[in-house]
Amino acid sequence: MELLNIDCLGKPLRLEGSMAGWQQLFWGNDLVSVIPASSDYEGEKSHQFMLATEPEVEGAEPKTIQVNLTSTLQWQPFLIDYQLTVNDEEILSGSRNTKDIEQQVPVVPIEEKKSFSVLGLASLGFKLLKSAKVIKVVLAGASMAAYSWLFSFEFALMLLACLVFHEYGHIKAMKYFGMKTKGIYLIPFVGGAAVTEDKINTRWQDVVIAIMGPSFGLLLSIAALVAYWVTGMEIFAGVAAFNALLNLFNLLPILPLDGGHVLKSISFSMNSIVGLVMCVLGAVAGVLISYHFGLALLGLLLLIGSLEIVFEWKLRHQSHLLPLDRYGQIFSAVWYFAIVGLFVGIIMHLASSGSEILALPLKILQS
């Protein structure tokens, strides 16, 4: 990831590095200094390189300039202090923290993995049609027609309301981080998508944007549950139960679902084998708890998703995203499991009402 980008003798001086310990220093587009990967990934590092200047008099020896960049790096929480000297004379110094990383626009474009998928094709379609606002209305109408054909008009209306409320949570989080949003797109038979062209720079941004969708979904389920208690109308109970089920599946630790983003950010921010062991133990505990309450399907999918994240853990240093600090890891994990627990609680509570329809979400989880 890009740690630092400052001006040096008329060209950008860019420092890149990761928690694997490696650092690379670029002056313009030229690689001028490299520190290889090591277990010593924090503390003071020094990069030196020489530059030759054109002689003022023809035939004279070219002059050399010695450039030295010294930095003191702390990853969790992130802080880098730096000092730039030219021929032993300080010309620039300063520091950068997590907020600075969140707001930066990397000079080198972030390369994304290219893979064939339905979501990928849908994303391509959005890019081609995003200039026409009418596409949102067309997709919403297609979704309404599709779900009405599968279920009923009333159920389709309820489902779309739940999807829009969920995606609005993502939009609010994107705007909180100053990202430009393109709005909400409803995709028939797939769900919804909150679209932005901006890139995230930190794992904390990834966690907040991902988990705010289910968090807004939780607020909707709670509001519908309270309305059911007050009015006794079963339609509100149906909204609470099926919205809880919809958001609960979205919290599964499988990419590209929101839960996959959250747990991947947590586990990829752990830079030691101890962190990986803790992640594995947490996943095992989640599976055991699921089976204890008879939620067989939830436990199985949780196991599959957790194994996927564990297998990808060794690739964590290849990411450009700034990792979570210890507080961020703990807070994100508590936030995630609290929301999962509350959704399960809502589903189990409504299943005990005696209604076959309200018991359906729990039967799905037990299947």
ABEGO torsion letter per residue (X at the ends): XBABBBBBGGBBBBBBBBAAGBBBBBBEABBABBBBBBABABEBBBBBBBBBBBBABBGBBBBBBBBBBBBBBBAOBBBBBBBBBBGGBBABBEBBBAAAAAABBBABBBBBBBBBBAAAAAAAAAAAAAABAAAAAAAAAAAAAAAAAABBAAAAAAAAAAAAAAAAAAAAAAAAAGBBBAEBBBBBGAEBBBBBABBBABAAAAAAAAAAAAAAAAAAAAAAAAAAAAAGBAAAAAAAAAAAAAAAAAABBBOABAAAAAAAAAAAABABAAAAAAAAAAAAAAAAAAAAAGBAAAAAAAAAAAAAAAAAAAAAAABABBBBBAAAAAAAAAAAAAAAAAAAAAAAAAAAAGBAAAAAAAAAAAX
